[in-house]
Amino acid sequence: AGIARVATDRTTAAHMAVYAAYESSNQKCVGGDKNAAGEPQSWGTWQLKYVPKEVACDPARAASIWLALAHSAETTCKDSPPEDRLAPLAGGSCNRGRLVARTRARIAKQIVQSL
């Protein structure tokens, strides 16, 4: 429901689906990135941080937040190759998440090409 509502094209929808699959196995309200006490620091389908759990666990609301974060990542990493620009979503910075972002971009491209 969230992806269909906010994705403006197939490529965006494919990226959102791939990130959801990797981040949460498409589970609606899974916690991740646990702190030293074992408490989740991120929640939901896209493992959002700094967002209230009830928002992160609501795909309709979380989708627009993820999309805003993706746009921000693309701007922040504008000097990176296009397939690396979502690296902050995968690893926290343009450099650290580069390989993961590249793999996810390849999978998203394959999904779009199969449609």
C-alpha positions as CSV (number, residue, x, y, z in Angstrom):
1,A,0.0,0.0,0.0
2,G,2.8,2.4,0.9
3,I,4.9,1.9,-2.3
4,A,1.9,2.2,-4.6
5,R,0.8,5.4,-3.0
6,V,4.2,7.3,-3.2
7,A,6.2,5.8,-6.0
8,T,5.9,8.0,-9.1
9,D,7.5,5.4,-11.4
10,R,8.4,1.8,-11.7
11,T,12.1,2.4,-10.9
12,T,11.2,4.1,-7.6
13,A,8.8,1.3,-6.8
14,A,11.4,-1.3,-7.5
15,H,14.0,0.4,-5.3
16,M,11.5,0.7,-2.5
17,A,10.6,-3.0,-2.8
18,V,14.2,-4.1,-2.9
19,Y,15.1,-2.0,0.2
20,A,12.1,-3.3,2.0
21,A,13.1,-6.9,1.2
22,Y,16.6,-6.5,2.4
23,E,15.9,-4.3,5.4
24,S,13.0,-6.2,7.0
25,S,12.2,-9.2,4.8
26,N,9.0,-7.2,4.1
27,Q,7.9,-7.4,7.7
28,K,5.7,-4.5,8.7
29,C,7.1,-3.9,12.2
30,V,10.4,-5.5,12.8
31,G,13.0,-3.8,15.0
32,G,16.7,-3.6,14.0
33,D,20.0,-2.0,14.6
34,K,20.0,-2.8,18.3
35,N,21.9,-0.8,20.8
36,A,24.2,-2.2,23.5
37,A,21.2,-3.0,25.7
38,G,19.6,-4.9,22.8
39,E,16.9,-2.4,22.1
40,P,16.0,-1.7,18.5
41,Q,17.1,1.7,17.1
42,S,15.2,1.3,13.8
43,W,11.8,0.0,13.0
44,G,9.5,-1.0,10.2
45,T,9.7,-2.2,6.7
46,W,12.5,0.2,5.8
47,Q,14.2,0.2,9.2
48,L,13.7,3.9,9.8
49,K,15.7,5.6,12.6
50,Y,14.7,8.7,14.5
51,V,11.0,8.1,13.6
52,P,8.4,7.1,16.1
53,K,7.8,3.3,16.1
54,E,4.1,3.7,15.2
55,V,5.0,5.7,12.1
56,A,7.9,3.4,11.0
57,C,5.6,0.4,11.4
58,D,2.8,2.0,9.2
59,P,3.9,1.3,5.6
60,A,1.5,4.0,4.3
61,R,3.3,6.6,6.4
62,A,6.8,5.1,6.3
63,A,6.9,5.0,2.5
64,S,6.8,8.7,2.2
65,I,9.6,9.1,4.8
66,W,11.7,6.5,3.0
67,L,11.2,8.3,-0.3
68,A,12.2,11.6,1.3
69,L,15.3,10.0,2.7
70,A,16.1,8.5,-0.7
71,H,15.9,11.9,-2.4
72,S,18.1,13.4,0.3
73,A,20.7,10.5,-0.2
74,E,20.7,11.2,-4.0
75,T,21.4,14.8,-3.3
76,T,24.1,14.1,-0.7
77,C,25.8,11.6,-2.9
78,K,25.3,13.5,-6.2
79,D,29.0,13.1,-7.1
80,S,28.8,9.3,-6.8
81,P,27.8,7.0,-9.7
82,P,23.9,6.8,-10.0
83,E,23.8,3.2,-8.7
84,D,25.7,4.3,-5.5
85,R,23.5,7.3,-4.6
86,L,21.3,5.4,-2.1
87,A,24.3,4.3,-0.1
88,P,23.4,6.3,3.0
89,L,20.2,4.3,3.3
90,A,22.1,1.0,3.1
91,G,25.2,1.9,5.2
92,G,24.9,5.4,6.7
93,S,27.2,7.3,4.3
94,C,28.0,7.7,0.6
95,N,31.1,5.5,1.0
96,R,30.1,2.9,3.6
97,G,26.9,1.7,1.9
98,R,28.2,2.0,-1.7
99,L,28.5,-1.7,-2.5
100,V,25.2,-2.6,-0.9
101,A,23.5,0.2,-2.7
102,R,25.0,-0.9,-6.0
103,T,23.8,-4.5,-5.6
104,R,20.3,-3.3,-4.7
105,A,20.2,-0.9,-7.7
106,R,21.2,-3.8,-10.0
107,I,18.3,-5.9,-8.6
108,A,15.8,-3.0,-8.9
109,K,16.9,-2.5,-12.5
110,Q,16.4,-6.2,-13.2
111,I,12.9,-6.0,-11.7
112,V,12.0,-3.0,-13.9
113,Q,13.4,-4.7,-17.0
114,S,11.2,-7.8,-16.3
115,L,8.0,-5.8,-16.3
